[in-house]
Amino acid sequence: MDSIKTKPRTLELTVLSAENLRVNGKTATKNVFVVVRAESLTAHTTSCKGNGSNSNGFVSWNEKFVVEVAAHARSIAFEVKCKTSPTGSVRDVGVARVALSDFLGTVVPDHCLQFLCYRLRDWDGLKNGVINFSVRDLAAAPPLAKVVGGGCDGFHGFQEVVGVKSEGCSSSSASDNAVVTGIPVWWRNNI
């Protein structure tokens, strides 16, 4: 945790979408955009999306940014806004402040892409939609030799994975010891 606070980071952050957005009790689906800040004056802004059609407040961007996070920063803010008039008047829809410790220095290696969603709150503190984004630390990517044996796809070395031996595999290159991987052993919820 201390290393997160003491060194600057370079994050690849993709703003994917937002849903259930409202302005004055009405669904916000027109001219919606997101401003991303990492406790600095530097801001990254998505393009305006949404045509005003009835989509239950769902807006999609899928826009990628490289965000420089200063050593003192402890969070990233996602500010969802919309233009409400032809003159360019901007209204705040909601904001989500995401602690860096929520996705850096966790069980998931920092270089792995993580998909996250957070509740948006308006300036009165009321729930106002959800923001969906992905993030990974660009500087934490391990050398290629480490990725081959223990990449993001299986979390090798972090958890045991349940396997079911595959029978009658049609591929001629499949070995007799082929295993289908699935639900992690520690996941014991009733499905």
Secondary structure as GFF3:
##gff-version 3
##sequence-region A 1 191
A	DSSP	alpha_helix	2	6	.	.	.	ID=ss1
A	DSSP	beta_strand	9	19	.	.	.	ID=ss2
A	DSSP	beta_strand	22	23	.	.	.	ID=ss3
A	DSSP	beta_strand	26	27	.	.	.	ID=ss4
A	DSSP	beta_strand	30	37	.	.	.	ID=ss5
A	DSSP	beta_strand	43	45	.	.	.	ID=ss6
A	DSSP	beta_strand	49	51	.	.	.	ID=ss7
A	DSSP	beta_strand	59	69	.	.	.	ID=ss8
A	DSSP	beta_strand	75	83	.	.	.	ID=ss9
A	DSSP	beta_strand	90	99	.	.	.	ID=ss10
A	DSSP	three_ten_helix	100	102	.	.	.	ID=ss11
A	DSSP	beta_strand	114	121	.	.	.	ID=ss12
A	DSSP	beta_strand	127	137	.	.	.	ID=ss13
A	DSSP	alpha_helix	144	149	.	.	.	ID=ss14
A	DSSP	beta_strand	161	165	.	.	.	ID=ss15
A	DSSP	beta_strand	179	184	.	.	.	ID=ss16
###
